[in-house]
């Protein structure tokens, strides 16, 4: 898995490349470096601060597949792509 980032305006854009079919939402937030722990990732989801493809994320273990974008608190936009 690989991480790339760029900042546009107030939103930091991060690209995560995965070599698996999906990555759980909490793991993605940790891998992207936008939270320090799985517990913090779970808390952010519980507080309604995370969306996936524009829809509020309510499942901590939601399968995030390549082509999806997860946004945390309108500060981080994490795009998931397939590693080739």
C-alpha positions in Angstrom: 0.0 0.0 0.0 1.2 3.5 -0.9 0.3 7.0 0.3 0.6 10.2 -1.7 -0.7 13.6 -0.6 -1.3 17.2 -1.9 -3.1 20.2 -0.4 -5.8 22.1 -2.3 -7.4 25.0 -0.5 -8.4 23.9 3.0 -8.7 20.2 2.1 -5.7 18.0 2.1 -6.0 15.4 -0.7 -4.5 12.0 0.0 -4.3 9.0 -2.4 -4.0 5.5 -0.9 -3.1 2.7 -3.3 -4.3 -0.8 -2.1 -3.4 -4.2 -3.6 -6.5 -5.8 -2.0 -10.2 -5.8 -3.0 -11.1 -3.4 -0.2 -9.9 -1.7 3.0 -12.0 -1.2 6.1 -12.9 2.4 6.8 -11.1 2.6 10.2 -8.0 1.0 8.7 -8.0 3.5 5.8 -8.2 6.5 8.2 -5.2 5.1 10.1 -3.2 4.3 7.0 -3.8 7.8 5.6 -2.4 9.2 8.8 -5.4 11.4 9.5 -6.0 9.7 12.9 -3.6 8.2 15.4 -5.5 5.1 16.3 -8.3 2.8 15.4 -10.2 4.1 18.4 -9.9 7.6 17.2 -11.1 6.5 13.7 -14.1 4.8 15.2 -14.9 7.9 17.3 -14.7 10.2 14.2 -17.2 7.9 12.4 -19.5 7.7 15.4 -19.5 11.5 15.6 -20.7 11.8 12.0 -17.5 13.4 10.7 -16.8 10.9 7.9 -18.4 10.6 4.5 -17.7 8.1 1.7 -18.6 9.2 -1.8 -20.7 12.0 -0.3 -22.8 9.8 2.0 -22.5 9.8 5.8 -20.5 6.8 6.9 -22.0 5.0 9.8 -20.2 1.6 9.6 -16.7 1.5 11.1 -15.8 -1.6 9.2 -17.4 -0.4 5.9 -15.5 -1.8 2.9 -13.9 1.0 1.0 -13.0 -0.1 -2.6 -10.8 1.5 -5.2 -12.5 4.4 -6.8 -14.1 5.6 -3.6 -13.3 8.9 -1.7 -13.5 9.2 2.1 -13.7 12.6 3.6 -12.9 13.4 7.2 -14.3 16.6 8.7 -14.0 18.5 5.4 -10.2 18.6 6.1 -8.9 15.4 4.5 -10.1 13.8 1.2 -8.8 10.3 0.9 -9.0 8.7 -2.6 -8.5 5.0 -2.8 -7.0 3.5 -6.0 -5.8 0.1 -7.0 -2.1 -0.5 -6.8 -0.7 -1.7 -10.1 
